[in-house]
């Protein structure tokens, strides 16, 4: 079973990196592509992330660091623009596994969720209300739009996930590996400062 999980993870990782798929859809497509029964046990996200890191090291080591930096800079731009809503960067852009095909996920903790929409309208941002996977796997409302990333010279999906202010306490707990699951503006600036240019 471990070999099978590893094979699914490796196939899914390729789809995550080369096609920009999220982990869930990538795992399901990997099962299908490998000709396995649809009810096959799917590997945990930690195993997928490990496989993504390995894939990046093997096949994208020359391009991925620059792409990641560009995405983090774009994320920081939007975090600064939405600073009043206590933004935190999460997902692959925060964890360092993002490539040019990855979307940016910013979690905002608001007193009033409608005020975030009003702020985007005031900034003339053409957003779409969507639903994405939230902090603990539950669906959460997001304000999604496309933003030009100057360094990559292409548009990137940005998802501003809207939470109640009370959700902030639980959002900062370390994950099972002891890592911070997301970072605020100061933490993202530090990542950019500490990374090689």
RODRENGU-70560 format. One record per atom (N, C-alpha, C): residue in three letters; x, y, z. Coordinates in steps of 0.02 Angstrom, whole numbers, plus 50000, padded with zeros to 5 digits. Layout:
residues N
ALAXYZ/...
END
This chain:
residues 197
UNK500414994050000/UNK500005000050000/UNK500435006350000/UNK501005006150036/UNK501445011950037/UNK501705013549967/UNK501875008349929/UNK502115009349860/UNK501575012449817/UNK500955010049826/UNK500395012749788/UNK500275020049806/UNK500275021749870/UNK500195028649892/UNK500735033049863/UNK501345030649863/UNK501905034449835/UNK501825035549760/UNK501575030449725/UNK501465031049653/UNK500915036149638/UNK500375035949677/UNK499835040849668/UNK500105047849683/UNK500495048449737/UNK500765054949757/UNK501225057749703/UNK501655053549675/UNK502125055849623/UNK501755058149561/UNK501245054349541/UNK500845056249482/UNK500455062649495/UNK500165063249555/UNK499795069249573/UNK500265075249576/UNK500865074249603/UNK501345079749608/UNK501515082649540/UNK501605078249490/UNK501745080649423/UNK501175085049398/UNK500555083049411/UNK499975087049390/UNK499935093649427/UNK500105093649491/UNK500105099849530/UNK500605104749501/UNK501205102349486/UNK501735106849461/UNK501625108749388/UNK501465103949345/UNK501425105249273/UNK500755108149251/UNK500215106849289/UNK499565109149268/UNK499235114049317/UNK499545115049375/UNK499275119649424/UNK498665117049461/UNK498575110349462/UNK497995107549497/UNK498085108049572/UNK497525108449608/UNK497535108049681/UNK497625100749700/UNK497805099449762/UNK497965092549783/UNK497385087649774/UNK496785089649794/UNK496215084949790/UNK496085082549719/UNK495975087149671/UNK495865085149602/UNK496455081249573/UNK497065083149592/UNK497655079749566/UNK497675072549589/UNK497495071349652/UNK497485064449678/UNK496975060249641/UNK496385063049631/UNK495855059249597/UNK496045057749524/UNK496335062749490/UNK496555061549420/UNK497125056449417/UNK497565056649467/UNK498125051849469/UNK497855044749475/UNK497355043749518/UNK497055037049526/UNK496765034749459/UNK496425039249425/UNK496125037549360/UNK496665036049309/UNK497175040249306/UNK497705039449256/UNK498085032949267/UNK498165030949330/UNK498525024749345/UNK498085018549337/UNK497445019649319/UNK496985014049307/UNK496785010449371/UNK496795014149427/UNK496605011149491/UNK495865011849504/UNK495575007749548/UNK494865008449565/UNK494745015449594/UNK494165018349578/UNK494025025149601/UNK493985025749677/UNK493885020049711/UNK493855020249784/UNK494535018949817/UNK495055019149778/UNK495735018149806/UNK495865023249860/UNK496235021149911/UNK496405025649966/UNK496885030949940/UNK496715037249952/UNK497125042749928/UNK497665044549979/UNK498255046249956/UNK498785048250002/UNK498615054850037/UNK498885055750096/UNK498785061950134/UNK499125067750098/UNK498885073850112/UNK499175079750080/UNK499915080650096/UNK500135078350155/UNK500835078950173/UNK501265074950123/UNK501025069150104/UNK501395064950056/UNK501405068349987/UNK500845071449968/UNK500825075049904/UNK501325080849906/UNK501315084649961/UNK501775090449966/UNK502505088149961/UNK502665082649994/UNK503345079849991/UNK503525077949918/UNK503045074849883/UNK503155072949813/UNK503225079049769/UNK502845084349783/UNK502895090549745/UNK503585093549754/UNK503825093749816/UNK504495096449829/UNK505035092449791/UNK504965085849791/UNK505445081549754/UNK505415083049679/UNK504805083649653/UNK504725084949581/UNK505045091649562/UNK504925096749604/UNK505205103349591/UNK505965103049592/UNK506245099449641/UNK506975098749646/UNK507265095449584/UNK506915090349559/UNK507165086549502/UNK507075090249435/UNK506495093449426/UNK506325095849360/UNK506265103549353/UNK506225107049409/UNK506085114349405/UNK506555118449448/UNK507115115649469/UNK507555119149516/UNK507815125749489/UNK507865126349422/UNK508135132549393/UNK507615137949385/UNK506965136149381/UNK506445141249369/UNK505995142549429/UNK505875137449470/UNK505385138149524/UNK505545143449576/UNK506165144249598/UNK506295149549648/UNK506095156549625/UNK506235158149562/UNK506045164649535/UNK505295165449529/UNK504965160049508/UNK504235160249502/UNK503915161149571/UNK504175157549620/UNK503925158049689/UNK504005165149715/UNK504585168049704/UNK504715174949726/UNK504215179849694/UNK504095179049630/UNK503625183449594/UNK502925182749624/UNK502725176649638/UNK502055175549668/UNK502015178549738/UNK502545177749777/UNK502535180649845/UNK502525188249842/UNK502865191249793/UNK502855198549786/UNK502155200849768/UNK501815197249723/UNK501135199049704/UNK500665198149763/UNK500755192749801/UNK500345191549860/UNK500435197349910/UNK501055199449920/UNK501185204849967/UNK500855211349943/UNK500855212549878/UNK500515218549851/UNK499785218449872/UNK499455212749863/UNK498745212349881/UNK498635212449956/UNK499095209549993/UNK499035209850067/UNK499095217050091/UNK499555220850061/UNK499615227950079/UNK498975231750062/UNK498695230250003/UNK498085233749982/UNK497495232150027/UNK497495226150055/UNK496925223950098/UNK497135223350171/UNK497645227250191/UNK497935226550258/UNK497435227450315/UNK496935231550304/UNK496445232750357/UNK496055226450376/UNK496065221450333/UNK495685215250345/UNK496125209650373/UNK496695211350401/UNK497155206550433/UNK497305200550387/UNK497625201750330/UNK497745196250282/UNK498325191650303/UNK498235185350288/UNK498745180150299/UNK498815176250235/UNK499435175050214/UNK499575171050155/UNK499605163750174/UNK499275159450135/UNK499295152250148/UNK499445148550084/UNK499335141950086/UNK499415137850026/UNK500125137150002/UNK500195135249939/UNK500855133649911/UNK501305139749906/UNK501025145649899/UNK501435151749894/UNK501775153049961/UNK501415151750016/UNK501705152450082/UNK502205146750096/UNK502015140550080/UNK502425134750097/UNK503025133750051/UNK503055137449995/UNK503645137249953/UNK503625132149897/UNK503035129349883/UNK502995124349829/UNK502635127049767/UNK502495133449766/UNK502135136449710/UNK502575137149648/UNK502235136649590/UNK502545138049525/UNK502115143149490/UNK502315145149431/UNK501945150249393/UNK501205148349382/UNK501035142049387/UNK500345139849377/UNK499925139849440/UNK500235141449497/UNK499885141349561/UNK499485147649572/UNK498915146949605/UNK498515152649626/UNK498765155049694/UNK498575161149711/UNK498755164149776/UNK498135163949821/UNK498225161449882/UNK497685161049930/UNK497855165349990/UNK497445170550000/UNK497545175150056/UNK496925174750101/UNK497035173350164/UNK496485172850211/UNK496425179550248/UNK495815182250249/UNK495685188650282/UNK495195187550339/UNK495325191050394/UNK494915190150454/UNK494575196850469/UNK493925197150453/UNK493565203450450/UNK493025203850505/UNK492905210050527/UNK492335211350571/UNK491695210750531/UNK491725212850467/UNK491135212850424/UNK491355210450354/UNK491105204650334/UNK491335201750271/UNK491165206150210/UNK490625209750213/UNK490425213950156/UNK490915219650146/UNK491255221850199/UNK491725227350192/UNK492315225550146/UNK492505219150144/UNK493035216950099/UNK492805217650027/UNK492185215750013/UNK491925216549945/UNK491905223949925/UNK491685228149971/UNK491645235349957/UNK492345238049942/UNK492845235649980/UNK493535237949968/UNK493765236149897/UNK493595230149873/UNK493785228149805/UNK493415232349753/UNK492785233649766/UNK492395237849720/UNK492705244849716/UNK492905247549774/UNK493225254149776/UNK493885254149737/UNK494215248449734/UNK494855247949698/UNK494745245849625/UNK494105245549603/UNK493915243749535/UNK494165236849515/UNK494125232149563/UNK494325225249550/UNK493715221249528/UNK493765218049471/UNK493225213949445/UNK493285206849474/UNK492965205849531/UNK493025199449567/UNK492405195149557/UNK492475188749572/UNK491905184149571/UNK491855180949640/UNK491255180849670/UNK491185177149733/UNK491215169649716/UNK491655166049750/UNK491735158849739/UNK491755155349807/UNK491785148849804/UNK491875144849865/UNK492495140649856/UNK492945140849905/UNK493555136949903/UNK493625133049968/UNK494105128449971/UNK494215124550031/UNK494525128950084/UNK494235128850144/UNK494455133250198/UNK494995130350243/UNK495095133650299/UNK495625132050347/UNK495625124650368/UNK495045122050380/UNK494995115150406/UNK494625110550358/UNK494675112150293/UNK494365108050242/UNK493645109750227/UNK493355114550263/UNK492665116550252/UNK492625121750197/UNK492055122150162/UNK491985127250110/UNK491965134250141/UNK492285139050109/UNK492275145850133/UNK492195150650074/UNK491875156250087/UNK491775161350035/UNK492435164550017/UNK492535165549953/UNK493145168949929/UNK492955174049877/UNK493355179349873/UNK493285184349822/UNK493865183049773/UNK493705180549715/UNK494215178149668/UNK494265182649608/UNK494885183849587/UNK495005188049528/UNK495695186349499/UNK495825189149442/UNK496455188049407/UNK496865194449413/UNK497505193749429/UNK497935199549438/UNK498585198549398/UNK498795203749362/UNK499405203349323/UNK500015202849368/UNK500425197949357/UNK501065197249393/UNK501605199949346/UNK501865205949360/UNK502345209049315/UNK502955204749300/UNK503235201549351/UNK503845197549341/UNK503715191549296/UNK503135188449302/UNK502975182649261/UNK502665184549194/UNK502445190849188/UNK502115193449128/UNK501495189349111/UNK501125187349162/UNK500495183849150/UNK500035184949210/UNK499405183349200/UNK498915184149254/UNK498915178049299/UNK498785179449363/UNK498785174349415/UNK498125174749452/UNK497845168949470/UNK497235168849509/UNK497375170749581/UNK496985175449607/UNK497045177549677/UNK496375176149711/UNK496395172849768/UNK495785171249806/UNK495845174349875/UNK495415179149890/UNK495395182149956/UNK494855178549995/UNK495055174350042/UNK494595170250080/UNK494365174250141/UNK493705174850149/UNK493425179250200/UNK493195175250261/UNK493505176750318/UNK493335173550381/UNK493105178750432/UNK492755176450483/UNK492595180750540/UNK493225182050580/UNK493255187550613/UNK493835189350654/UNK493975183950707/UNK493435180850734/UNK493525175650786/UNK493905169550761/UNK493915168450696/UNK494255162550668/UNK495015163350670/UNK495255169350683/UNK495975170650680/UNK496365166550732/UNK496075165750792/UNK496435162050845/UNK496635155050823/UNK496155151250797/UNK496295144350776/UNK496725143950713/UNK496745149350674/UNK497105149250611/UNK497865149450619/UNK498095151350678/UNK498815152150688/UNK499145146250722/UNK498755141050738/UNK499055135050768/UNK499525131650718/UNK500065128950745/UNK500555125450702/UNK500235119050675/UNK500465117050616/UNK500215110850586/UNK500555104850620/UNK500365098650601/UNK500665092750634/UNK501425092450630/UNK501725095850581/UNK502455095850576/UNK502775101650614/UNK502355105550649/UNK502605111150687/UNK502725117450647/UNK502505117550584/UNK502605123350541/UNK502025128250550/UNK502165134650539/UNK501645139650539/UNK501255138850474/UNK500585137850478/UNK500205136450418/UNK500075142450372/UNK500215148450397/UNK500095154450358/UNK500495160150388/UNK500585165450350/UNK500975171050375/UNK500665177750360/UNK500765182550405/UNK500505189250396/UNK500985193350352/UNK500835199750344/UNK501235204050300/UNK501975204050321/UNK502095204650386/UNK502795204850410/UNK503155198350394/UNK502815192650403/UNK503125186150389/UNK503285185250314/UNK502835187650271/UNK502945187150199/UNK503525191650178/UNK503565197650207/UNK504135202050192/UNK504785198750213/UNK504775195350270/UNK505385191950294/UNK505585186350246/UNK505085182550222/UNK505235177250173/UNK505575180150112/UNK505315185750087/UNK505605188850027/UNK506295191650041/UNK506385194350100/UNK507045197250118/UNK507565191750125/UNK507375186050155/UNK507845180650169/UNK507995176250108/UNK507555176550057/UNK507655172249998/UNK508175175149953/UNK508565170849919/UNK509055173549871/UNK508695177149814/UNK508975182549787/UNK508645186249732/UNK508595182349669/
END
